[in-house]
Amino acid sequence: MACKNISLRLLRSDHTGCLISKQQIRQLSIHEYQSQDLLKQFGVPVPRGKVAQSPDEVRAIIEELGGRCVVKSQILRGGRGKGTFDSGLQGGIQMVESPEAGKEIASKMLGHRLKTKQTPSKGLKVDKLYVVETIKYHDEWYLAMTIDREQYKPAIIISKSGGVDIETMAKESPEKLLTFHFNLTQGITAELISEISRALRTSVAETKNLEQILSRMHSLFVSKDATLLEINPLVRSSDSTFTCLDAKFSFDNAAEKRQQDLFALRDVEHEVSEELEAEKYGLVYVRMDGNIGNVVNGAGLAMATNDAIAHSGGASANFLDAGGQATKETMMKAFEIILRDERVKTILVNIYGGITRCDMIAESIIGAAKELGSLRVPVVVRLQGTNSEEGLKLVEKANLGLHTESGFGDAAKKAVELAKSA
């Protein structure tokens, strides 16, 4: 259970703007109000709040909560606070002083599209608002429970500097973020709490209250098959108690059969359309923040490909796992889905041919490229495995303008170069 400054390898933003460990897997993301409800069920302190779907409901909730409230747009994307509505309203999170003011603000939010750095260019329609009471607090912390895939261990990430963009902090002030690995079965032990307390220099009261929150978060994490529980900010009051003001949670898609009640919360309207379409064709698509599209086979190779791109100075726009389906139709659908993303400047196809030979995979890539016609971005093809040399020669001889590389690092480097020169 070593405490350490968090390394950037543990961080990335998904389409919701959450901090998550670099697990390229399909996950269920739920709305903030649903995450807060889960915290409440597990005994974690949260402010009072209710969901509204009309301006009149917003007014009634504000009256019930005492007058001054925060009105929050519910979309499955990050950057709400700095977003813009098509109504002209600036900010997807609004502080209101009275029920009537809340009703007026709500009319400019509900039924309107909110555009943020994480949404499609046209924004996302807001059909629910989370109305929350305001509380007094002393300072803001950051707290997350996730999985460190490189260490194969669950991790607690914590900082006394919360309420800010966590990726920016990790890059600019990494010393402010601390990571504590722990045993999932043993949970939140006295030894772990002592280690956290020493590192953060918390008081006796703070330590006691933090232990209670971590223990209950651990119960939620395990029982619900979570991949991320992120609280930002976790606020500390003058009496050393903590309250979770905002929460973003994600859960392992593979647990759907075990977690049917949880997956019933799924909001398909707010999910990434590319992910939903890929799912229909047996593909796995995960949107990321860069401009290099990826087509791979296997989650392990996907993670390695994204790391290689990052090592070469680039960033992935997605990963798309084609699995064992290397047909022309599969490759066509993969290219179509990736090319819909206007951010994509180049595509890296990185395929390992095991049972399926690389020459057959090459034929599928060539067939897809011919069928789709002129691709709007350059494509780098790297094949490794059975008949890889033959496969690369086929791609070269096709004269379709596809770039070929046999080396892993060379392929990533070429993709980054092409993206930067686009």
Residue pairs with C-beta under 8 A, 6 or more apart in sequence:
1 180
1 181
1 182
1 183
1 191
1 192
1 195
2 180
2 181
3 178
3 179
3 180
3 195
3 196
3 199
4 178
4 179
5 174
5 175
5 177
5 178
5 179
6 157
6 170
6 174
6 177
6 178
6 179
7 174
7 179
8 170
8 171
8 174
9 22
9 150
9 307
10 21
10 22
10 146
10 148
10 150
10 155
10 157
10 179
11 19
11 21
11 22
11 166
11 167
11 170
12 19
12 20
12 22
12 167
12 288
12 289
13 19
13 20
13 78
13 118
13 167
13 288
13 289
14 20
14 27
14 29
14 250
14 286
14 287
14 288
15 76
15 77
15 78
15 118
15 272
15 287
16 29
16 76
16 77
16 78
16 118
16 248
16 250
17 77
17 78
17 79
17 116
17 118
17 248
18 29
18 78
18 228
18 230
18 248
18 250
19 144
19 146
19 157
19 166
19 167
19 228
19 230
19 232
20 27
20 146
20 227
20 228
20 230
20 250
21 146
21 147
21 148
21 149
21 155
21 227
21 228
22 149
22 303
22 306
22 307
23 147
23 149
23 227
23 303
24 286
24 299
24 302
24 303
24 306
24 319
24 321
25 227
25 252
25 253
25 254
25 284
25 286
25 299
26 253
26 275
26 279
26 284
26 286
27 227
27 228
27 250
27 251
27 252
27 253
28 250
28 251
28 252
28 253
28 256
28 262
28 263
28 265
28 266
29 76
29 248
29 249
29 250
29 271
30 38
30 76
30 249
30 251
30 262
30 265
30 266
30 267
31 74
31 75
31 76
31 128
31 130
31 265
31 267
31 270
32 72
32 74
32 130
32 246
32 247
32 248
33 49
33 51
33 74
33 128
33 130
34 249
34 265
35 247
35 248
35 249
36 46
36 49
36 130
36 244
36 247
38 220
38 224
38 249
39 46
39 220
39 244
39 247
40 46
42 216
42 217
42 219
42 220
43 216
44 213
44 216
44 217
44 220
44 244
45 213
45 241
45 242
45 243
45 244
46 243
46 244
46 245
46 247
47 132
47 133
47 134
47 135
47 243
47 245
48 65
48 132
48 133
49 65
49 130
49 131
49 132
49 133
50 61
50 64
50 65
50 130
50 131
51 74
51 128
51 129
51 130
51 131
52 58
52 61
52 106
52 128
52 129
52 130
52 131
53 110
53 127
53 128
53 129
54 106
54 110
55 102
55 103
55 104
55 106
55 107
55 110
56 103
58 71
58 99
58 102
58 103
58 105
58 106
58 129
58 131
59 99
59 100
59 102
59 103
59 106
60 99
61 69
61 102
61 131
62 69
62 96
62 98
62 99
62 102
62 131
63 99
65 131
65 132
65 133
66 133
67 97
67 98
67 99
68 95
68 96
68 97
68 98
68 133
68 134
69 95
69 96
69 102
69 131
69 132
69 133
69 134
70 93
70 94
70 95
70 96
70 131
70 132
70 133
70 134
71 93
71 94
71 95
71 96
71 102
71 105
71 106
71 109
71 129
71 130
71 131
72 80
72 92
72 93
72 94
72 129
72 130
72 131
72 132
73 80
73 83
73 92
73 93
73 109
73 114
73 126
73 129
74 126
74 127
74 128
74 129
74 130
75 92
75 114
75 116
75 119
75 124
75 126
75 270
76 267
76 270
76 271
77 116
77 118
77 119
77 124
77 270
78 116
78 117
78 118
79 116
79 117
79 118
79 119
80 91
80 92
80 93
80 114
80 116
81 91
81 92
81 93
82 91
82 116
82 117
83 91
83 92
83 114
83 115
83 116
83 119
83 123
84 90
84 91
84 114
84 115
84 123
85 92
85 108
85 109
85 112
85 113
85 114
85 115
85 123
85 126
86 112
86 113
86 115
86 123
87 108
87 109
87 112
88 108
89 105
89 108
89 109
89 112
92 109
92 114
92 116
92 126
94 105
94 109
95 134
96 102
96 105
102 131
106 129
109 126
109 129
110 126
110 127
110 129
111 125
111 126
111 127
112 125
112 126
113 122
113 123
113 124
113 125
113 126
114 123
114 124
114 125
114 126
115 121
115 122
115 123
115 124
116 123
120 273
121 342
124 270
125 269
127 269
132 245
135 235
135 237
135 243
135 245
136 237
136 238
137 235
137 236
137 237
137 243
138 235
138 236
138 237
138 238
139 160
139 235
139 236
140 161
140 162
140 163
140 233
140 234
140 235
140 236
140 245
141 158
141 159
141 160
141 161
141 162
141 233
141 234
141 235
141 236
141 242
142 157
142 158
142 159
142 161
142 162
142 163
142 164
142 166
142 169
142 177
142 231
142 232
142 233
142 234
143 156
143 157
143 158
143 162
143 213
143 217
143 230
143 231
143 232
143 234
144 156
144 157
144 158
144 228
144 229
144 230
144 231
144 232
145 154
145 155
145 156
145 157
145 214
145 217
145 218
145 221
145 226
145 228
145 229
146 154
146 155
146 157
146 227
146 228
146 229
146 230
147 153
147 154
147 155
147 227
148 154
148 155
148 179
148 181
149 303
151 181
153 181
153 182
153 183
153 184
154 181
154 182
154 183
154 184
154 221
155 179
155 180
155 181
155 182
156 179
156 180
156 182
156 192
156 196
156 214
157 177
157 178
157 179
157 180
158 177
158 178
158 180
158 196
158 200
159 169
159 176
159 177
159 178
160 176
160 200
161 169
161 173
161 176
162 232
162 233
162 234
162 235
163 232
163 233
166 177
166 232
169 176
169 177
170 177
178 196
178 199
178 200
180 192
180 195
180 196
180 199
182 188
182 189
182 192
183 189
184 222
187 215
187 218
187 222
188 211
188 214
188 215
188 218
193 207
193 210
193 211
193 214
196 202
196 207
196 210
196 214
197 206
197 207
197 210
202 210
203 240
205 239
205 240
206 236
206 240
206 242
209 240
209 241
209 242
210 242
213 234
213 242
213 244
217 229
220 226
220 229
221 229
224 251
224 259
224 262
225 251
225 252
225 254
225 255
225 258
225 259
226 249
226 250
226 251
226 252
227 250
227 251
227 252
228 248
228 249
228 250
229 247
229 249
230 247
230 248
230 249
231 244
231 245
231 246
231 247
232 246
232 248
233 245
233 246
234 242
234 243
234 244
234 245
235 242
235 243
235 245
236 242
237 243
251 259
251 262
251 263
256 263
268 276
272 285
272 287
274 285
274 287
274 318
274 337
274 338
274 340
274 341
275 285
275 286
275 287
277 285
277 337
278 284
278 285
278 320
278 333
278 337
279 285
281 330
281 333
282 323
282 325
282 330
283 320
283 321
283 322
283 323
283 325
283 330
283 333
283 334
283 337
284 299
284 320
284 321
284 323
285 318
285 319
285 320
285 321
285 337
286 318
286 319
287 317
287 318
287 341
288 306
288 315
288 316
288 317
288 318
288 319
289 315
289 317
290 309
290 314
290 315
290 316
290 317
290 343
291 314
291 315
291 317
291 343
291 344
291 345
291 346
291 419
292 309
292 314
292 315
292 316
292 317
292 344
292 345
292 346
292 347
292 348
292 415
292 416
292 419
293 316
293 317
293 318
293 320
293 338
293 339
293 341
293 344
293 346
293 347
293 348
293 377
294 302
294 305
294 306
294 309
294 316
294 317
294 318
294 319
294 320
294 338
294 347
294 348
294 349
294 350
295 320
295 322
295 331
295 334
295 335
295 338
295 347
295 348
295 349
295 350
295 351
296 302
296 305
296 319
296 320
296 321
296 322
296 349
296 350
296 351
297 321
297 322
297 323
297 324
297 326
297 351
297 352
298 321
298 323
298 352
299 321
301 350
301 352
302 319
302 321
303 319
304 408
305 316
305 319
305 348
305 350
305 412
306 316
306 319
308 408
308 409
308 411
308 412
309 315
309 316
309 348
309 412
309 415
309 416
310 316
311 409
311 412
312 409
312 412
312 413
312 415
312 416
313 416
314 412
314 415
314 416
314 419
314 420
317 338
317 341
317 343
317 344
318 338
318 341
318 344
320 334
320 337
320 338
322 330
322 331
322 334
322 351
324 355
324 356
326 351
326 353
326 356
326 360
326 361
326 364
327 364
328 363
328 364
328 367
328 368
328 371
329 368
330 364
331 364
331 365
331 367
331 368
332 367
332 368
332 371
332 372
334 368
335 347
335 368
335 369
335 372
335 375
336 372
338 344
338 347
339 347
339 375
339 376
339 377
344 377
345 377
345 418
345 419
345 422
346 377
346 378
346 379
346 380
346 415
346 418
346 419
346 422
347 375
347 377
347 378
347 379
347 380
347 415
348 379
348 380
348 382
348 411
348 412
348 415
349 365
349 379
349 380
349 381
349 382
350 382
350 408
350 411
351 358
351 361
351 382
351 383
351 384
351 385
352 384
352 385
353 360
353 361
353 383
353 384
353 385
353 386
353 387
353 388
353 391
354 385
354 386
356 386
357 385
357 386
357 387
357 391
358 383
358 384
358 385
358 386
358 387
358 388
358 390
358 391
358 392
359 387
359 390
359 391
359 394
360 387
360 391
361 383
361 391
362 381
362 383
362 390
362 391
362 392
362 394
362 395
363 394
365 381
365 395
365 402
366 394
366 395
366 398
366 400
366 402
369 375
369 379
369 398
369 400
369 402
370 398
370 400
375 401
377 422
378 401
378 403
378 418
378 422
379 401
379 402
379 403
380 402
380 403
380 404
380 405
380 411
380 414
380 415
380 418
381 392
381 395
381 402
381 403
381 404
381 405
381 411
382 404
382 405
382 406
382 407
382 408
382 410
382 411
383 391
383 392
383 395
383 406
384 406
384 408
388 406
389 406
392 404
392 406
395 402
395 404
396 402
396 404
403 414
403 418
405 411
405 414
